Amino acid sequence: MPKPPFVLAICSMAIWMAVATVPAMADQQPAPAAAPEEEAEHEALRQLRSVYESAVRENRIDTLAPYLHSDFHGIMVTGREVAGPDDLKKFWSDIRALIGEGGSYVTTVNAERSVILGDIVLARGTTDDVVVTNRRQEFRFQSSWTAVLQKEDGKWKLRRVQGTIDPVDNPFVREFSRRAATGAAGVGALIGLGVGAVVMTLIGRRRARRTPAV
């Protein structure tokens, strides 16, 4: 039976708090090797990473639908909320429209080892992203993400995900700032030229009035 969202949230908080205290309490003995069954689950989770990277690289985000939980919900790096495969597809379509026809998006997922608790998995990590627009302008950035996966129909599926990016120091903000500065300088130059032309015209007229007729 699917667990209510508030139960997932409470479990997530409790698990992360417990995980955070383990290093301080553990001795210096090496961690025991994972059981074969658990390692198989981790391998299944690693395959999801490859599926996502391929979906982004090949611009086929719809291939992620079978890996989304029936109660999927996400917060994208832009702050936009998505719920279900249709919302995710619409979000991706808007992103690709910004990139432009002929542009590309490549991502590499860097995941820490997930925490498996029964039919729930807590995962987190980063992504290294490279976006090239149809004007051949390249943007490189890194985002951080956390995710909750849950087994549904015997398979791991993404139920919650949230991505974040530095809101101040990222290539998009720097580019928009550069454009704003360049635009302001261009407008200033045009205004300066216009004012200069008007002044020179007025001076010319005044001199013409002062010049005596021959």
N, C-alpha and C positions, 0 to 999 in steps of 0.2 A: 504493500500500500504506500503511495507517495507520501512523503512527510510534508506537513505544512511549512510555508516559508519561514515562519517565526521559529519553528523547531530547528530548521537548517541554520538559521542565523545564530541561535543560542549554541547549537552544537559546534559551529565554526569558531565562535569566540572561545568556548571552553577548550576546544582542541588546540587552538593556536596558543592559548595561555599555557596549557600543559606542555606543548612542544617547546615553548620558549624557556621553560624552567628546567627542561631535561639536561642541557649541557652543563648547567651550574651544579646539578646534583650527581651527574654521572662521574665515574672514576676514569682513569686514563686507559682502561682496557679497550682494545679495539671492538667496534660494534660487531655483533654476530652476523653472519651472512644471512640474507633473507631466504625464507623457505622457497622451494621451487614454485609453489602455488602463488605466492606473493610476487615473485619475480615475473611470473607470467602475466600478472595483472599490470605490473609496471611496463612490460613490453607492449601490452595492448594500449596503454596510455601514450607511450612514445609514438605509436603508429598514428594516433590522432594528430600529433604535432606535424607529421609529414603530410597528412591529408590537408591540414589547414594551409601549410606553406604552398602546396601545389594549387589549392583553390585560389589563393591570392595571386600567385605567379601567372597562372593560366587564365585569370579573369573568369573563373567558373565558381562563384561563391555559392551557387545553388547546390553544388555537390556536398556542401556541409549539412544540408537538411537532414539526412539520415542520422547524423551525429548530434543533433539537437534534441534535448529533452522536451517532452510535450509541454512542460511549464518553463521553457527557456525564457530568460530575460537577461539583457545586457546593457551596460553603459559603455559606449564607445569612447575612444580617446578625445573625440570632439565634444563629449558631454551629452551626446544624443542617446536617448533610450530606444532600445529595440525589444520587441516581444514577439517571438516566433520567427520562422523562416522568411515569411513575406516581408516583415519589417527589416530584417537583416539584408534581404535582397535589395530593397528600396534604398537603404543606407548605402550599400555598396555601389548601386547604380549612380547615386548622387556623387559619390567620391570619384568614380570613373569619369563622370561628366566634367568634374573640375580638372582632372588630369588631362583629358582631351583624347580624341581618337589618335591611336598610334603611340600613346604614352605607355608607361609600364609601372608596375608596383611589385617589388620583391621584398619578402620578409623572411627573417631567420628567427625562429623561436628558441630562446634560451630558458629552459625550465629547470627549476630545482627539483630534487627528488620529492615526489608527491607523498602526502600522508593519506594512507588508506585506513578507513574505519568502517568495516562492514561494507555496506553498499554505497558509502559516500567517500569521495576523494576531495581533499583540499590541495590545490595546486597554485603555484605562483612562479613568476619569473620575469623576463624582459624580452623584448623583440628588437632586432636591428632592422630598420626599414630603409629602403631606398626607393624613392619615387622620381620618375623622369617624366616630365610633361611632354605634350605634343610639340612644344617649342624647344625641346631638348634641354630644359632647365632641370637640374638635379637637386633633390632635397634628401638629405640623410638625417635620420633622427632615431632616437631610442625611446621606447615606451615601457612602462611597467604594467603588469597585469596580475590579477588574482582570479581564481576560478573555483567553482564547486561543480563537481561531476557526480552523477548518481546513476546507478544501474537501472535500466529500463528494458524490459524484454531480454534480460540477460546480457546486455551490452552497456558499456560506459557511454554516457551521453552528457553533453554540456548543459547544466541547468542554470548556472549563474556565472557571469563574467563581467569584469570591470577593467578597463584600460585607462591609463593616465599618461600624460606627457607634460613636461615642464611648461607651464603656461606663459612664462616670460622668455626663457632662453631656449628657443627652438627656431629652426630655419625658416618657418613660415612667418613668425613675428618679425624676424630680422629682415626678411624680404619685403614685407609690407611696410616696415619702417623705412627701408631704403627707397622704396617707391614713393612713399609720402614725402621724404626729404627731397628726392629728385623732382617730384611734381611741384613742390613748393618753390624750389629753386627755379624751375622752368617758368612758372607763373610769375615769379618775381622778375625774371629777366624780361619777359614779355611786357610786363607793366613798366619796367624801366625803359625799355625801348620806346614804348608808346608815349610815356611822359617826355622822354628826350625829344621825340619827333615833334610833339606839340610845342615844346619850349623853343626848339629851333625854328619852327614855323612862325611863332609870335615874334621872335627876334628879327627874323627876316622881314616881316611886315613892318616892324617899327623902323628898321633901317631904310626901308623903301620910302616911308613917309618923310624921313628926315633928309633924304637926298634931293637937292634942288633940281628943278627941271632945266635942261640945257636949251 
